[in-house]
Amino acid sequence: MNEKYYLEVLCGSVALYEIRVQLSKSEINAYIKYGKIFCTKKAEEVRKNPQNFINMKIDE
């Protein structure tokens, strides 16, 4: 699988900003298997701890 999958999450409360992360192979497989449920859980994880994903942020 050479396709790249991204998840873009709106974060913040007063000042809003987006974090776009590239999904790993295991995350892609989870997305394919669970769909929206995976996306919702992953987005919640990013929103709760955006500092953990800031280095993984993709700017395109």
C-alpha positions, 0 to 999 in steps of 0.5 A, spaced: 500 500 500 503 506 497 497 511 498 498 516 503 492 517 508 491 524 512 487 526 518 485 533 519 483 535 526 480 542 528 484 544 535 483 549 540 478 553 544 479 560 543 484 560 537 482 555 532 488 551 528 488 545 524 493 539 525 494 534 519 497 528 521 499 522 516 496 516 518 501 510 519 500 503 516 496 500 522 492 506 522 490 506 515 488 499 516 484 501 522 481 506 518 479 501 513 476 496 518 472 501 522 471 507 518 468 513 522 469 510 529 476 510 528 476 517 525 472 520 531 477 516 536 483 519 533 481 526 532 479 526 539 486 523 541 489 529 537 484 534 540 486 532 547 493 532 546 495 536 540 502 537 543 503 530 542 502 531 534 505 538 533 511 534 530 507 530 526 504 535 523 504 536 515 503 542 512 501 542 505 
